[in-house]
């Protein structure tokens, strides 16, 4: 299992993972697929990948939680795995590396915003030490329905 910094050449595989989630799940509320160019730009910003034999099976990245100087120590993250990557420990390894990277960058707290329909993500984050701090009712809309967002927080 290799966890490493993403590079622009990873963009097509990351986009495939992300766009699959956009098309068929409520993991993300975003209905607009990502282009390879957009993903390549994001990979330059605190993005890690899990690679096996040249194949990207998952990615994780963090980014500012909110704008403004007072929030500079707080980040939010995204993690997504290829369908073939679930249950192999790659997600946990990605997150452990992301925690270490964020701590080294001076970050203090990390948030996860999980679709309430994605109970697996809520359980996954709880196992990593995230605590549920709020449920925001009906803030997401996808596939013709309103979806709650579960906010979870981990002090790094």
C-alpha positions as CSV (number, residue, x, y, z in Angstrom):
1,X,0.0,0.0,0.0
2,X,1.5,3.3,-1.1
3,X,0.2,6.6,0.3
4,X,1.8,9.6,-1.4
5,X,1.2,13.2,-2.5
6,X,-1.0,13.5,-5.6
7,X,0.6,14.7,-8.8
8,X,-1.2,16.2,-11.8
9,X,-0.8,12.9,-13.7
10,X,-3.2,11.3,-11.1
11,X,-6.0,13.6,-12.2
12,X,-7.8,11.2,-14.6
13,X,-8.0,8.4,-12.0
14,X,-9.0,10.8,-9.2
15,X,-11.6,12.3,-11.5
16,X,-13.0,8.9,-12.3
17,X,-13.4,8.1,-8.6
18,X,-15.0,11.5,-7.9
19,X,-17.3,11.6,-10.9
20,X,-18.6,8.1,-10.2
21,X,-19.6,9.4,-6.7
22,X,-21.2,12.5,-8.3
23,X,-23.2,10.5,-10.8
24,X,-24.6,7.7,-8.6
25,X,-24.3,8.6,-4.9
26,X,-25.2,11.2,-2.3
27,X,-21.7,11.0,-0.9
28,X,-21.4,14.5,-2.4
29,X,-24.3,16.8,-3.0
30,X,-22.5,18.3,-6.1
31,X,-24.3,17.2,-9.3
32,X,-21.6,18.6,-11.6
33,X,-18.8,16.3,-12.7
34,X,-15.1,17.4,-12.3
35,X,-12.9,17.9,-15.3
36,X,-9.4,16.4,-15.4
37,X,-8.0,20.0,-15.5
38,X,-10.0,21.0,-12.4
39,X,-8.8,17.9,-10.5
40,X,-5.2,18.4,-11.6
41,X,-5.4,21.9,-10.1
42,X,-6.8,20.5,-6.8
43,X,-4.1,17.8,-6.6
44,X,-1.6,20.6,-6.0
45,X,-3.4,21.5,-2.8
46,X,-2.8,19.1,0.1
47,X,-4.0,16.0,-1.7
48,X,-2.9,12.5,-1.0
49,X,-3.5,9.3,-3.0
50,X,-3.6,5.6,-2.2
51,X,-1.9,3.8,-5.0
52,X,-1.6,0.0,-5.7
53,X,0.4,-1.2,-8.7
54,X,0.0,2.1,-10.6
55,X,-3.8,2.4,-9.9
56,X,-5.2,5.1,-7.7
57,X,-7.7,3.5,-5.3
58,X,-8.5,6.6,-3.3
59,X,-7.7,10.2,-2.5
60,X,-8.0,12.5,0.4
61,X,-7.4,16.3,0.7
62,X,-8.0,19.1,3.1
63,X,-8.9,22.7,2.5
64,X,-9.9,25.7,4.5
65,X,-13.1,25.2,6.6
66,X,-14.1,28.9,6.2
67,X,-12.5,32.1,5.0
68,X,-10.9,34.5,7.4
69,X,-7.8,34.6,9.5
70,X,-9.6,33.4,12.6
71,X,-10.3,30.0,10.9
72,X,-6.7,29.5,9.6
73,X,-6.1,26.5,12.0
74,X,-9.3,24.7,11.0
75,X,-9.8,22.5,7.9
76,X,-12.4,20.4,6.2
77,X,-11.5,17.3,4.2
78,X,-12.7,15.1,1.4
79,X,-11.9,11.4,1.1
80,X,-13.2,9.1,-1.7
81,X,-12.3,5.5,-2.6
82,X,-12.7,3.5,-5.7
83,X,-15.4,0.9,-5.4
84,X,-12.6,-1.8,-5.4
85,X,-10.8,0.0,-2.5
86,X,-13.4,-0.4,0.3
87,X,-12.5,-2.6,3.3
88,X,-8.7,-2.8,2.6
89,X,-7.4,-0.3,5.1
90,X,-6.5,2.3,2.4
91,X,-9.0,4.8,3.7
92,X,-7.7,4.6,7.2
93,X,-4.1,4.9,5.9
94,X,-5.1,7.9,3.8
95,X,-6.7,9.6,6.8
96,X,-3.8,8.9,9.1
97,X,-1.4,10.5,6.6
98,X,-3.8,13.4,6.1
99,X,-3.9,14.0,9.9
100,X,-0.1,14.0,10.0
101,X,0.2,16.4,7.1
102,X,-2.4,18.8,8.5
103,X,-0.7,18.7,11.9
104,X,2.7,19.4,10.3
105,X,1.1,22.4,8.6
106,X,0.0,23.8,12.0
107,X,-3.7,22.8,11.7
108,X,-5.6,22.2,14.9
109,X,-9.0,20.8,14.0
110,X,-10.5,18.9,11.0
111,X,-14.1,18.7,10.0
112,X,-15.9,16.0,8.0
113,X,-19.2,16.8,6.4
114,X,-21.0,13.5,5.8
115,X,-24.2,13.0,4.0
116,X,-26.6,11.6,6.6
117,X,-27.5,8.9,4.0
118,X,-23.9,7.7,4.1
119,X,-23.9,5.9,7.4
120,X,-20.7,4.1,6.5
121,X,-18.9,7.4,6.3
122,X,-20.2,8.5,9.7
123,X,-19.1,5.2,11.3
124,X,-15.7,5.4,9.5
125,X,-15.0,8.9,10.8
126,X,-16.2,7.9,14.3
127,X,-13.6,5.1,14.3
128,X,-11.0,7.6,13.5
129,X,-11.8,9.8,16.5
130,X,-14.2,12.3,14.9
131,X,-17.2,13.3,17.0
132,X,-20.5,14.3,15.7
133,X,-21.1,17.9,16.5
134,X,-24.2,18.8,14.5
135,X,-26.7,17.6,11.9
136,X,-27.8,20.3,9.5
137,X,-31.3,19.3,8.2
138,X,-32.0,19.5,4.5
139,X,-29.0,21.4,3.4
140,X,-28.2,19.2,0.5
141,X,-30.4,18.6,-2.6
142,X,-29.7,15.8,-5.0
143,X,-31.7,13.3,-7.0
144,X,-34.9,15.2,-6.3
145,X,-34.7,15.1,-2.5
146,X,-33.4,17.0,0.5
147,X,-30.5,15.4,2.4
148,X,-29.2,16.2,5.9
149,X,-25.5,16.8,6.5
150,X,-23.7,15.4,9.5
151,X,-20.8,17.6,10.7
152,X,-18.0,15.7,12.6
153,X,-14.9,17.2,14.2
154,X,-11.5,15.9,15.2
155,X,-9.0,17.8,17.3
156,X,-5.7,17.0,15.7
